[in-house]
Amino acid sequence: MATSPRDPAWLRSGAPHVWRPYCQHQTAPTPLAVVGAHGSRLVLADGRELVDGVASWWTAAHGYNHPHIAARVEEQLRRLPHVAFGGLANEPAYALAERLAALLAPLSRVFFVESGSVSVEVALKMAVQSFHNRGEPRRRRIVCFENAYHGDTLATMALSDPVSGMHHAFAGMGIDAIHLPVPRADDGGAFEEAFRSVAGEVAGVVIEPLVQCAGGMRFHEPETLQRLRHACDEHGVWLIFDEIATGFFRTGARFALDAAGVVPDIVTIGKALTGGTLPLAAVVASEAVFACFLSEQADRALQHGPTYMGNALACAAAHGSLDLFERGDFAARVARLEALLRGRLGALRTRGLPPAAAAPPCGRRLRHAAAHDRRARHESTARRHRRRSRGVRHELGGRLDWAAGDSVRLRRRREGYASRPSFARLHQRVNHRSSPRRGREPAPCAGRQPVRFITAGGGAVVAPSRSRPMRSATPSR
């Protein structure tokens, strides 16, 4: 990244020392220097103004520099910018907790954090530790879904899709996650069947309700969430809604859970909570979850406490943002925007898009996905490209085979289509940890040069070369 003499001095001098998010510094252009903002516009150092169509990653719901939010923050700054939340209390945080509990009733217990990823992390800790406190330590696994994205912290990375996600370097670390396809109306009850096979080890099910945002804006019906609620109730599992991106009218209703008519056990909120002013997120849990942490023993408490938890300035900004949400008819505004965008952009549905490939029935994928352990699926997309063979075996307690070409096209990329196995012929023991074969290297496939891949669980995957020998037996990134 090379700066230009036309860039402001602070950008030129600071650029050699800044590590930017999601950035390949070897090839990335210089970031745009922003010196001001108002409404939906960013003011650049050279005087140009740009419309910020992503609202600083979906946070500035009321526009930049809204005077009401600024006034609430300025007032609090003069009185008390921050005080530690452990053993001490501040009015903005306690009043905000009461306000959020009223919006999300019957959920009533609010835990403040400073970012959306951390809020999901805390929700996972709540789910797992609650069962540990209840004497059920084997319930440690989390069910999540294909195309999911829930953040970049250690545990949340494990929830991201192991095929299309971006955290392959950390495969096998963090939470023990089971990835299933999102239930669909045509799966014939296969989700319930798959979930039943692992429910005894599951602490929670986590999903972005109604739309998987960063995973490709993939929508599902309210009935999907109702089925998740029923399955969790049947097996005594906590249901977690990640509303960091979907909350505050992003789906039309104040929260997606309102639109779906489903009450989870834990919900996470953030982003627009402070109107894009200061970092703040929250985990809101039911009394049933909270009760699992009540004990005479200190170690039964939730062991988490960010330094800036319940920051008074951020909570004041959140009060200002909630004021604006309450004063404006945001549901009607979103409906008008939806109609406008649908009318203007509808023609793009049929312009310049590659033909969609037919996916296998959702039921078939669901029936097999629960058994296909995440350790086998945490291979990088690049390595999956190499598995275009007639048969692949993995030694994590079972065998996975599919014929060449028996895959689902995911998305078009410069190098071609990425593929996900359709699990047409999957044979897998659900409890891979009891397999006596774990850790053994599989025998090479006859007639082809094998390539050995080490998986997260310590086992190996051997893929025979289909038409030409591989250059190395070591996987490349």
TORVO-795812 format. One record per residue (C-alpha): residue number from 1; y, x, z. Coordinates in nm, 4 decimals. Layout:
BEGIN
  timar        py        px        pz
    NUM         Y         X         Z
...
//
This chain:
BEGIN
  timar        py        px        pz
      1    0.0000    0.0000    0.0000
      2    0.3214    0.1615   -0.1167
      3    0.6654    0.0361   -0.0171
      4    0.9655    0.0316   -0.2467
      5    1.3178    0.1615   -0.1893
      6    1.4238   -0.2010   -0.2304
      7    1.2253   -0.2981    0.0816
      8    1.4187   -0.3096    0.4094
      9    1.4178    0.0066    0.6203
     10    1.2139   -0.1516    0.9023
     11    0.9344   -0.2374    0.6566
     12    0.9268    0.1109    0.5028
     13    0.9203    0.2890    0.8385
     14    0.6789    0.0511    1.0090
     15    0.4262   -0.0023    0.7299
     16    0.2370    0.3262    0.7925
     17    0.1605    0.2077    1.1466
     18    0.0667   -0.1609    1.1007
     19   -0.2900   -0.2812    1.0523
     20   -0.2622   -0.6179    0.8797
     21   -0.5075   -0.9122    0.9096
     22   -0.7777   -0.9643    0.6446
     23   -0.6200   -0.6800    0.4472
     24   -0.7766   -0.4084    0.2333
     25   -0.4944   -0.1567    0.2672
     26   -0.6285    0.0571   -0.0144
     27   -0.5426   -0.2058   -0.2750
     28   -0.3145   -0.4622   -0.1068
     29    0.0454   -0.5032   -0.2235
     30    0.3365   -0.4662    0.0144
     31    0.3858   -0.7801    0.2245
     32    0.6932   -0.9918    0.1639
     33    0.9693   -0.9117    0.4133
     34    1.0744   -1.2351    0.5871
     35    1.4042   -1.2347    0.7768
     36    1.4477   -1.6045    0.8458
     37    1.3035   -1.9525    0.8068
     38    1.4199   -2.3119    0.8078
     39    1.2384   -2.6345    0.7340
     40    0.9563   -2.5501    0.4955
     41    1.1278   -2.2421    0.3526
     42    1.0996   -1.8710    0.4218
     43    1.4060   -1.6506    0.3670
     44    1.3204   -1.3082    0.2267
     45    1.5100   -0.9850    0.2845
     46    1.6347   -0.9842   -0.0749
     47    1.7869   -1.3299   -0.0363
     48    1.5175   -1.5314   -0.2118
     49    1.3686   -1.8406   -0.0490
     50    1.0062   -1.9454   -0.0779
     51    0.8400   -2.2755    0.0098
     52    0.5660   -2.2005    0.2641
     53    0.2915   -2.4330    0.1466
     54    0.0480   -2.3205    0.4182
     55    0.2990   -2.3568    0.7048
     56    0.2054   -2.0200    0.8568
     57   -0.1655   -2.0977    0.8615
     58   -0.1137   -2.4695    0.9339
     59    0.1008   -2.4283    1.2446
     60    0.4598   -2.5219    1.1512
     61    0.3950   -2.8950    1.1327
     62    0.7592   -2.9852    1.2036
     63    0.9154   -2.7123    0.9927
     64    1.0499   -2.3777    1.1031
     65    1.3157   -2.3467    1.3731
     66    1.3094   -2.7107    1.4711
     67    1.6053   -2.7552    1.7085
     68    1.4166   -2.9716    1.9585
     69    1.1360   -2.7191    2.0077
     70    1.3870   -2.4335    2.0218
     71    1.5849   -2.6161    2.2913
     72    1.2756   -2.6719    2.5068
     73    1.1833   -2.3029    2.4804
     74    1.5373   -2.1827    2.5531
     75    1.5604   -2.4018    2.8605
     76    1.2315   -2.2701    2.9962
     77    1.3247   -1.9093    2.9137
     78    1.6213   -1.9322    3.1497
     79    1.4033   -2.0580    3.4352
     80    1.0555   -1.9007    3.4118
     81    0.9152   -1.7298    3.1025
     82    0.5728   -1.6587    3.2483
     83    0.3728   -1.6401    3.5678
     84    0.0038   -1.5583    3.6111
     85   -0.2178   -1.8685    3.6121
     86   -0.4680   -1.7418    3.8679
     87   -0.3763   -1.8880    4.2070
     88   -0.0293   -1.9808    4.0808
     89    0.0975   -2.2819    3.8873
     90    0.3890   -2.3620    3.6584
     91    0.5242   -2.7054    3.5737
     92    0.5083   -2.6871    3.1904
     93    0.1363   -2.6027    3.1932
     94    0.0326   -2.8636    3.4497
     95    0.2428   -3.1331    3.2837
     96    0.0974   -3.0376    2.9443
     97   -0.2581   -3.0614    3.0780
     98   -0.1889   -3.4163    3.1943
     99   -0.0349   -3.5022    2.8603
    100   -0.3263   -3.3652    2.6572
    101   -0.5799   -3.5406    2.8786
    102   -0.4030   -3.8693    2.8073
    103   -0.4189   -3.8045    2.4316
    104   -0.7868   -3.7085    2.4394
    105   -0.9215   -3.9479    2.7036
    106   -1.1903   -3.9722    2.8333
    107   -1.1864   -3.5895    2.8096
    108   -0.9838   -3.4778    3.1066
    109   -1.0195   -3.1075    3.1943
    110   -0.7893   -2.8662    3.0089
    111   -0.8405   -2.4894    2.9862
    112   -0.5504   -2.3018    2.8228
    113   -0.5946   -1.9934    2.6024
    114   -0.3761   -1.8100    2.3527
    115   -0.5580   -1.8600    2.0208
    116   -0.7966   -2.0901    1.8374
    117   -1.0791   -1.8362    1.8143
    118   -1.0671   -1.7786    2.1879
    119   -1.0710   -2.1525    2.2540
    120   -1.3983   -2.1860    2.0616
    121   -1.5307   -1.8819    2.2472
    122   -1.4514   -2.0503    2.5791
    123   -1.6109   -2.3765    2.4631
    124   -1.9313   -2.1842    2.3879
    125   -1.9196   -2.0208    2.7316
    126   -1.8767   -2.3623    2.8904
    127   -2.1791   -2.4970    2.7051
    128   -2.4109   -2.2051    2.7804
    129   -2.3051   -2.1453    3.1421
    130   -2.3231   -2.5147    3.2285
    131   -2.6970   -2.5132    3.1596
    132   -2.7396   -2.1836    3.3434
    133   -2.5694   -2.3374    3.6470
    134   -2.8042   -2.6353    3.6206
    135   -3.1117   -2.4132    3.6290
    136   -3.1857   -2.4296    3.2545
    137   -3.1120   -2.0721    3.1407
    138   -3.3326   -2.1025    2.8301
    139   -3.0720   -2.3327    2.6737
    140   -2.8558   -2.0610    2.5198
    141   -2.8603   -2.1330    2.1474
    142   -2.5842   -2.3040    1.9491
    143   -2.6367   -2.5257    1.6460
    144   -2.3690   -2.4834    1.3815
    145   -2.3531   -2.5557    1.0105
    146   -2.3518   -2.3989    0.6664
    147   -2.0028   -2.3115    0.5361
    148   -1.8724   -2.3054    0.8936
    149   -1.5832   -2.0944    1.0156
    150   -1.4743   -2.1012    1.3795
    151   -1.2834   -1.7773    1.4269
    152   -1.3050   -1.3996    1.4312
    153   -1.3941   -1.3158    1.7910
    154   -1.7419   -1.1861    1.8691
    155   -1.9195   -1.5115    1.9512
    156   -1.7375   -1.7216    1.6919
    157   -1.8302   -1.4802    1.4132
    158   -2.1953   -1.5714    1.4723
    159   -2.1090   -1.9336    1.3928
    160   -1.9727   -1.8470    1.0497
    161   -2.1964   -1.9082    0.7506
    162   -2.4242   -1.6011    0.7186
    163   -2.4346   -1.6360    0.3384
    164   -2.0796   -1.7221    0.2361
    165   -1.8982   -1.6015    0.5499
    166   -1.7080   -1.2748    0.5841
    167   -1.8622   -1.1263    0.8987
    168   -2.1794   -0.9655    0.7622
    169   -2.1039   -0.6350    0.9369
    170   -2.1558   -0.8059    1.2728
    171   -2.4772   -0.9891    1.1920
    172   -2.6982   -1.0406    1.4951
    173   -2.4238   -0.9861    1.7521
    174   -2.2797   -1.2476    1.9825
    175   -2.4144   -1.5970    2.0321
    176   -2.7626   -1.7014    1.9190
    177   -2.6715   -1.9474    1.6424
    178   -2.8871   -2.1784    1.4330
    179   -2.7291   -2.2747    1.1003
    180   -2.8203   -2.6123    0.9538
    181   -2.6874   -2.7992    0.6510
    182   -2.4304   -3.0631    0.7436
    183   -2.6174   -3.3970    0.7717
    184   -2.5724   -3.6235    0.4707
    185   -2.6569   -3.9853    0.4065
    186   -2.9353   -3.8863    0.1649
    187   -3.1278   -3.6554    0.3981
    188   -3.3641   -3.9283    0.5139
    189   -3.3300   -3.8418    0.8822
    190   -3.4205   -3.4787    0.8197
    191   -3.1388   -3.3523    1.0402
    192   -3.2822   -3.5322    1.3400
    193   -3.6255   -3.3898    1.2639
    194   -3.4921   -3.0352    1.2347
    195   -3.2764   -3.0669    1.5449
    196   -3.5645   -3.2053    1.7494
    197   -3.7674   -2.8909    1.6818
    198   -3.5099   -2.6616    1.8478
    199   -3.3225   -2.8933    2.0869
    200   -3.5016   -2.7631    2.3960
    201   -3.3268   -2.4254    2.3556
    202   -2.9875   -2.5577    2.2441
    203   -2.6794   -2.5732    2.4680
    204   -2.4329   -2.7153    2.2175
    205   -2.3616   -2.8323    1.8645
    206   -2.0277   -2.7243    1.7175
    207   -1.8572   -2.8580    1.4047
    208   -1.5134   -2.9049    1.2538
    209   -1.4986   -3.2852    1.2410
    210   -1.4554   -3.4524    0.9000
    211   -1.3649   -3.1347    0.7094
    212   -1.4752   -2.7726    0.7184
    213   -1.1390   -2.6158    0.6486
    214   -1.1570   -2.2389    0.6004
    215   -1.5138   -2.2812    0.4755
    216   -1.3899   -2.4418    0.1556
    217   -1.2295   -2.7771    0.2529
    218   -1.5701   -2.9459    0.2527
    219   -1.5572   -3.3065    0.3714
    220   -1.8198   -3.5161    0.5426
    221   -1.8277   -3.8779    0.6514
    222   -1.7632   -4.0191    1.0011
    223   -2.1267   -4.1283    1.0020
    224   -2.2219   -3.7600    1.0090
    225   -2.0423   -3.7155    1.3397
    226   -2.1951   -4.0328    1.4756
    227   -2.5400   -3.8957    1.3998
    228   -2.4544   -3.5706    1.5757
    229   -2.3368   -3.7647    1.8789
    230   -2.6594   -3.9674    1.8881
    231   -2.8796   -3.6577    1.8480
    232   -2.6945   -3.4721    2.1243
    233   -2.7232   -3.7713    2.3578
    234   -3.0937   -3.8034    2.2852
    235   -3.1669   -3.4400    2.3734
    236   -2.9018   -3.3762    2.6409
    237   -2.6950   -3.1309    2.4338
    238   -2.3173   -3.0900    2.4474
    239   -2.1245   -3.1878    2.1319
    240   -1.8265   -2.9617    2.0552
    241   -1.5532   -3.0523    1.8065
    242   -1.3392   -2.7671    1.6749
    243   -1.0093   -2.9420    1.5994
    244   -0.7998   -2.6266    1.5727
    245   -0.7319   -2.6969    1.2048
    246   -0.8094   -3.0699    1.1847
    247   -0.6026   -3.1821    1.4833
    248   -0.2525   -3.3287    1.4841
    249   -0.2746   -3.5568    1.1808
    250   -0.4324   -3.3111    0.9376
    251   -0.6942   -3.5747    0.8514
    252   -0.4607   -3.8738    0.8826
    253   -0.5281   -3.9677    1.2443
    254   -0.3889   -3.7739    1.5405
    255   -0.7292   -3.6125    1.5793
    256   -1.0316   -3.6285    1.3524
    257   -1.2376   -3.7600    1.6424
    258   -1.0109   -4.0673    1.6470
    259   -1.0693   -4.1288    1.2775
    260   -1.4453   -4.0924    1.3251
    261   -1.4620   -4.2993    1.6432
    262   -1.6721   -4.0298    1.8149
    263   -1.5990   -3.8712    2.1524
    264   -1.7346   -3.5155    2.1914
    265   -1.8056   -3.3444    2.5232
    266   -1.5699   -3.0558    2.4442
    267   -1.2855   -3.0292    2.1949
    268   -1.0678   -2.7336    2.0987
    269   -0.7080   -2.7713    1.9788
    270   -0.4353   -2.5293    1.8707
    271   -0.2290   -2.4316    1.5635
    272    0.0234   -2.7193    1.5416
    273    0.0125   -2.7643    1.9196
    274    0.3336   -2.5599    1.9555
    275    0.4703   -2.6403    1.6098
    276    0.4269   -2.2820    1.4890
    277    0.6534   -2.1427    1.7606
    278    0.4379   -1.9595    2.0156
    279    0.0639   -1.8868    2.0499
    280   -0.1256   -2.1494    2.2489
    281   -0.4586   -2.3297    2.2264
    282   -0.6651   -2.5384    2.4646
    283   -1.0203   -2.6416    2.5410
    284   -1.0497   -2.9976    2.6698
    285   -1.3788   -3.0938    2.8344
    286   -1.5339   -3.3996    2.9909
    287   -1.5818   -3.4466    3.3636
    288   -1.9566   -3.4127    3.3065
    289   -1.9107   -3.0597    3.1720
    290   -1.6643   -2.9707    3.4488
    291   -1.9030   -3.0961    3.7175
    292   -2.1604   -2.8342    3.6151
    293   -1.9277   -2.5624    3.7475
    294   -1.8663   -2.7138    4.0914
    295   -2.0525   -2.5231    4.3607
    296   -2.0160   -2.3383    4.6893
    297   -2.1159   -2.0251    4.4975
    298   -1.8268   -1.8350    4.3401
    299   -2.0343   -1.7089    4.0482
    300   -2.0870   -2.0660    3.9268
    301   -1.7179   -2.0833    3.8263
    302   -1.6159   -2.0373    3.4625
    303   -1.5582   -1.6643    3.4366
    304   -1.2689   -1.6524    3.1941
    305   -0.8943   -1.6016    3.2428
    306   -0.6570   -1.4712    2.9732
    307   -0.3567   -1.2764    3.0994
    308   -0.1142   -1.5166    2.9316
    309   -0.3136   -1.8301    3.0114
    310   -0.0865   -2.1315    3.0571
    311    0.2209   -1.9330    2.9487
    312    0.5251   -2.1382    3.0484
    313    0.7204   -2.0675    2.7281
    314    0.4299   -2.1629    2.5026
    315    0.3664   -2.4784    2.7044
    316    0.7355   -2.5709    2.6758
    317    0.7066   -2.5324    2.2971
    318    0.3992   -2.7557    2.3037
    319    0.5932   -3.0236    2.4906
    320    0.8597   -3.0098    2.2207
    321    0.5983   -3.0373    1.9462
    322    0.4265   -3.3332    2.1154
    323    0.7644   -3.5026    2.1549
    324    0.8141   -3.4845    1.7793
    325    0.4623   -3.6098    1.7073
    326    0.5262   -3.9076    1.9328
    327    0.8655   -3.9917    1.7808
    328    0.7624   -3.9777    1.4168
    329    0.5115   -4.1956    1.2366
    330    0.2984   -3.9054    1.1215
    331    0.0035   -4.1232    1.0225
    332    0.2214   -4.3086    0.7704
    333    0.3736   -3.9822    0.6484
    334    0.0319   -3.8297    0.5868
    335   -0.0782   -4.1450    0.4017
    336    0.2238   -4.1187    0.1688
    337    0.1581   -3.7515    0.1020
    338   -0.2085   -3.8227    0.0362
    339   -0.1229   -4.0866   -0.2228
    340    0.1291   -3.8550   -0.3877
    341   -0.1077   -3.5589   -0.4046
    342   -0.3961   -3.7731   -0.5228
    343   -0.1853   -3.9087   -0.8072
    344   -0.0352   -3.5758   -0.9109
    345   -0.3412   -3.3542   -0.8680
    346   -0.6193   -3.5938   -0.9646
    347   -0.6239   -3.4694   -1.3236
    348   -0.7234   -3.1215   -1.2049
    349   -1.0693   -3.2511   -1.1137
    350   -1.1809   -3.2204   -1.4751
    351   -0.9741   -2.9267   -1.5986
    352   -1.1167   -2.5770   -1.6270
    353   -1.3906   -2.6166   -1.3670
    354   -1.7451   -2.4835   -1.4251
    355   -2.0191   -2.7474   -1.4361
    356   -2.1625   -2.8149   -1.0945
    357   -2.5201   -2.7085   -1.0399
    358   -2.7570   -2.9640   -0.8989
    359   -2.8391   -2.8938   -0.5361
    360   -3.1810   -2.9677   -0.3930
    361   -3.2060   -3.2822   -0.1826
    362   -3.0275   -3.2386    0.1480
    363   -3.3328   -3.3603    0.3341
    364   -3.5457   -3.0788    0.1996
    365   -3.2943   -2.8157    0.3071
    366   -3.2545   -2.9698    0.6517
    367   -3.6248   -2.9881    0.7239
    368   -3.6628   -2.6159    0.6672
    369   -3.3310   -2.4746    0.7854
    370   -3.3964   -2.5155    1.1583
    371   -3.7078   -2.3025    1.1274
    372   -3.5344   -2.0331    0.9232
    373   -3.4001   -1.8114    1.1985
    374   -3.0481   -1.6758    1.1714
    375   -3.1692   -1.3156    1.1828
    376   -3.3222   -1.3507    0.8391
    377   -3.0155   -1.5313    0.7032
    378   -2.7653   -1.2747    0.8313
    379   -2.8033   -1.0553    0.5249
    380   -2.4973   -0.9886    0.3173
    381   -2.4357   -1.1755   -0.0044
    382   -2.4695   -0.8484   -0.1922
    383   -2.8201   -0.8006   -0.0579
    384   -2.9110   -1.1585   -0.1394
    385   -2.8202   -1.0872   -0.5013
    386   -3.0993   -0.8303   -0.5014
    387   -3.3574   -1.0835   -0.3845
    388   -3.3960   -1.2480   -0.7261
    389   -3.7692   -1.1907   -0.7227
    390   -4.0704   -1.4159   -0.7259
    391   -4.1454   -1.3607   -0.3612
    392   -3.9771   -1.2256   -0.0498
    393   -4.1445   -1.1783    0.2847
    394   -3.9759   -1.1187    0.6179
    395   -4.1469   -1.0162    0.9377
    396   -3.9524   -1.2102    1.2015
    397   -4.2328   -1.4506    1.2763
    398   -4.2909   -1.6158    0.9414
    399   -4.2698   -1.5966    0.5640
    400   -4.0020   -1.7048    0.3186
    401   -4.0899   -1.7434   -0.0497
    402   -3.9044   -1.8879   -0.3428
    403   -3.9475   -1.8634   -0.7165
    404   -3.6941   -1.6746   -0.9246
    405   -3.4059   -1.9047   -1.0068
    406   -3.4933   -2.1561   -0.7340
    407   -3.1487   -2.1393   -0.5762
    408   -2.8270   -2.3304   -0.5348
    409   -2.5092   -2.2156   -0.7027
    410   -2.2356   -2.1857   -0.4442
    411   -1.9158   -2.0787   -0.6113
    412   -1.7989   -1.8860   -0.9141
    413   -1.7007   -1.5270   -0.8501
    414   -1.5940   -1.2442   -1.0754
    415   -1.9394   -1.0928   -1.0636
    416   -2.1105   -1.4270   -1.1297
    417   -2.2697   -1.6927   -0.9146
    418   -2.3655   -1.6224   -0.5581
    419   -2.6927   -1.7826   -0.4623
    420   -2.8407   -1.9411   -0.1538
    421   -3.2186   -1.9941   -0.1336
    422   -3.3052   -2.3605   -0.1509
    423   -3.5888   -2.3135    0.1013
    424   -3.8252   -2.4887   -0.1397
    425   -4.1245   -2.3127    0.0125
    426   -4.0494   -2.1992    0.3638
    427   -4.3090   -2.1353    0.6302
    428   -4.1614   -2.0191    0.9578
    429   -4.2526   -2.0340    1.3212
    430   -3.9619   -2.1932    1.5048
    431   -3.9960   -1.9601    1.8014
    432   -3.9721   -1.6278    1.6198
    433   -3.9566   -1.4377    1.9459
    434   -4.3220   -1.5116    2.0202
    435   -4.4406   -1.3633    1.6916
    436   -4.6778   -1.0685    1.7321
    437   -4.5690   -0.9422    1.3892
    438   -4.2050   -0.8834    1.4810
    439   -4.0974   -0.5259    1.4169
    440   -4.3753   -0.4450    1.1695
    441   -4.2761   -0.3311    0.8260
    442   -4.4258   -0.5529    0.5551
    443   -4.6501   -0.4071    0.2898
    444   -4.4856   -0.3187   -0.0445
    445   -4.5305   -0.5739   -0.3201
    446   -4.7840   -0.4589   -0.5731
    447   -4.6549   -0.3355   -0.9077
    448   -4.2892   -0.3063   -0.8089
    449   -4.0758   -0.0591   -0.6225
    450   -3.9872   -0.2201   -0.2881
    451   -3.6462   -0.2055   -0.1278
    452   -3.6357   -0.2229    0.2511
    453   -3.3578   -0.4056    0.4334
    454   -3.3241   -0.3930    0.8109
    455   -3.2313   -0.7312    0.9580
    456   -3.0340   -0.8067    1.2709
    457   -3.3452   -0.8766    1.4752
    458   -3.4963   -0.5353    1.4103
    459   -3.7484   -0.6557    1.1534
    460   -3.7475   -0.5804    0.7842
    461   -3.7173   -0.7587    0.4529
    462   -3.8855   -0.6150    0.1469
    463   -3.7738   -0.7289   -0.1974
    464   -3.9566   -0.6085   -0.5095
    465   -3.7463   -0.4946   -0.8016
    466   -3.7627   -0.7447   -1.0838
    467   -3.6774   -0.5489   -1.3958
    468   -3.5436   -0.2052   -1.3024
    469   -3.5959    0.0322   -1.0108
    470   -3.3425    0.0285   -0.7299
    471   -3.1360    0.3408   -0.6883
    472   -3.1894    0.3700   -0.3154
    473   -3.4050    0.2287   -0.0428
    474   -3.0976    0.2070    0.1808
    475   -2.8929   -0.1136    0.1577
    476   -2.5332   -0.0727    0.0460
    477   -2.2440   -0.2814    0.1602
//
